[in-house]
């Protein structure tokens, strides 16, 4: 079994965590350094991670959703998607221009094309893109965390409005999901749920 296969199969959604386990900023930075390689449309990198380790803030989040794993986790991470990430397209690509990889005309055309797509398709598309791209990043974050010895659980069982107020999240961001991270309390681990065989979720050349 390859290391990657083992990693994928060992990643589980942690139901509970050992309390009092600290995760350092340097450990989190190692994970984020890998997560940044997630794909994103036009390399716009829509995702912003808001990490909560402060005990008071963490308890406020727990009170808003009443899920114990939030209380016991080493950190709570909000995965946010920037609806207006396209507005940074020139800044993201200007390095390629300075290196001579993109001409000024190519840079201008890229800015025009990307801006036209996002503004042409409107707010609902921007929201979908924020969620879609942040979700791709979140999956890589969870695999990277597992590779570094940390357990995670993606969560949607919370009130986005309450979270937005507690953490003062700007209006331009979608609260895509919450990820708890820590060391799983193995005595609370459930057997892995049923996974469909390929034939039940894969089709070729049509449904």
C-alpha positions in Angstrom: 0.0 0.0 0.0 1.4 3.4 -1.0 1.9 6.2 1.5 -0.8 8.2 -0.2 -3.3 5.3 -0.2 -2.6 4.8 3.5 -3.1 8.5 4.2 -6.4 8.6 2.4 -7.7 5.5 4.2 -6.5 6.6 7.6 -8.2 10.1 7.4 -11.4 10.0 9.4 -13.8 12.6 10.6 -13.0 12.8 14.3 -16.0 12.6 16.6 -14.2 13.8 19.7 -10.7 15.0 20.7 -8.4 14.6 23.6 -8.7 17.7 25.7 -5.8 20.0 26.6 -3.8 19.2 23.5 -2.2 22.3 22.1 -1.4 22.8 18.4 1.3 25.4 17.8 1.2 28.1 15.2 4.3 26.6 13.5 2.5 23.2 13.3 -0.5 25.0 11.7 1.8 26.9 9.3 3.3 23.6 8.1 -0.2 22.4 7.2 -1.2 25.6 5.5 2.0 25.6 3.5 0.8 22.4 1.9 -2.9 23.5 1.6 -1.9 26.5 -0.5 -1.2 24.1 -3.4 -4.8 23.2 -3.8 -6.2 24.0 -7.3 -8.4 27.1 -7.8 -10.1 28.6 -10.8 -7.7 30.9 -12.6 -5.3 30.5 -9.6 -7.4 33.1 -7.8 -7.0 31.3 -4.5 -10.4 32.1 -3.1 -9.8 30.5 0.3 -9.1 32.2 3.6 -8.6 30.3 6.8 -9.6 31.8 10.1 -8.0 29.9 12.9 -9.4 30.1 16.4 -7.2 28.9 19.3 -8.3 31.5 21.9 -10.2 29.6 24.6 -12.8 32.4 25.0 -13.6 32.7 21.3 -13.6 28.9 21.0 -16.2 28.6 23.7 -18.4 31.2 22.1 -18.3 29.1 18.9 -19.2 26.0 21.0 -22.1 27.8 22.6 -23.4 28.8 19.2 -23.5 25.2 17.9 -23.4 23.0 21.0 -21.1 20.4 19.3 -18.7 19.0 21.9 -15.9 18.4 19.4 -15.6 22.2 19.1 -15.0 22.4 22.8 -12.4 19.6 22.9 -10.6 20.4 19.7 -7.1 22.0 19.7 -8.3 24.6 17.3 -11.4 25.5 15.3 -10.8 26.6 11.7 -13.3 28.5 9.6 -12.9 27.9 5.9 -14.0 31.1 4.1 -14.4 31.6 0.4 -13.9 35.1 -1.1 -16.7 35.9 -3.5 -14.6 38.7 -5.0 -11.3 36.9 -5.4 -11.4 37.8 -9.1 -10.7 41.4 -8.2 -7.1 40.4 -7.3 -6.4 38.7 -10.7 -3.9 41.4 -11.8 -2.0 41.3 -8.5 -1.8 37.5 -8.6 -0.5 37.5 -12.1 1.8 40.6 -12.1 4.7 38.5 -10.8 4.5 36.4 -14.0 4.6 39.6 -16.0 7.6 41.0 -14.1 9.4 37.7 -14.8 8.7 38.0 -18.5 6.4 34.9 -18.6 3.4 37.1 -19.4 3.5 40.1 -21.7 1.6 43.2 -20.8 -0.9 42.4 -23.4 -1.3 38.8 -22.0 -1.7 40.2 -18.5 -4.3 42.7 -19.6 -6.2 40.0 -21.5 -6.2 37.7 -18.5 -7.6 40.5 -16.3 -10.2 41.3 -18.8 -11.2 37.7 -19.4 -11.4 36.7 -15.7 -13.2 39.9 -14.7 -15.7 39.4 -17.6 -16.5 35.9 -16.5 -17.1 36.7 -12.9 -19.0 39.9 -13.4 -20.9 38.6 -16.4 -22.2 35.6 -14.5 -23.1 37.6 -11.4 -23.3 37.2 -7.7 -24.7 33.6 -7.6 -21.8 32.4 -9.7 -19.3 34.3 -7.4 -20.9 32.5 -4.4 -20.7 29.1 -6.0 -17.1 29.7 -7.0 -16.2 30.8 -3.5 -17.7 27.6 -2.0 -16.4 25.3 -4.8 -12.8 26.5 -4.6 -12.7 26.8 -0.8 -14.0 23.2 -0.6 -11.1 21.9 -2.7 -8.6 23.7 -0.5 -10.3 22.3 2.7 -9.9 18.7 1.5 -6.2 19.3 0.9 -5.9 20.9 4.3 -7.5 17.9 6.0 -5.2 15.4 4.2 -2.2 17.6 5.0 -3.2 17.7 8.7 -3.5 13.9 8.8 -0.1 13.6 7.2 1.3 15.7 10.0 -0.4 13.5 12.7 -3.5 15.6 13.3 -7.1 14.6 13.1 -9.9 16.8 11.7 -13.6 17.0 11.1 -15.4 19.1 8.5 -18.6 20.6 9.9 -21.7 22.4 8.6 -23.7 22.1 11.9 -23.4 25.7 12.9 -25.1 29.1 12.4 -23.1 31.1 9.8 -24.7 34.3 11.0 -23.6 33.7 14.6 -20.1 32.8 13.5 -19.9 35.8 11.3 -20.8 38.0 14.2 -18.5 36.3 16.8 -15.5 36.5 14.5 -16.4 39.7 12.6 -16.2 38.1 9.2 -16.5 40.6 6.3 -19.5 40.5 4.0 -17.5 39.4 1.0 -16.8 36.0 2.4 -18.8 32.8 2.4 -18.5 30.7 5.5 -18.1 27.4 3.7 -17.4 25.0 6.5 -15.9 24.7 9.9 -13.0 22.3 10.6 -12.1 21.1 14.0 -8.5 19.9 14.5 -6.8 18.0 17.3 -5.8 14.5 18.5 -8.8 12.2 18.2 -10.0 10.4 21.3 -9.9 6.9 19.9 -12.3 5.5 22.5 -15.0 7.7 20.8 -14.2 6.6 17.3 -17.0 5.0 15.4 -16.6 2.2 12.8 -16.3 3.7 9.3 -19.6 4.1 7.6 -20.7 2.3 4.5 -18.9 3.3 1.3 -20.6 2.7 -2.0 -18.8 0.4 -4.4 -17.5 2.1 -7.6 -20.4 0.8 -9.6 -22.9 2.8 -7.5 -21.3 6.2 -7.9 -19.2 6.0 -11.1 -20.6 6.1 -14.7 -18.7 6.1 -18.0 -19.8 8.0 -21.1 -23.2 8.8 -19.7 -25.6 8.0 -16.9 
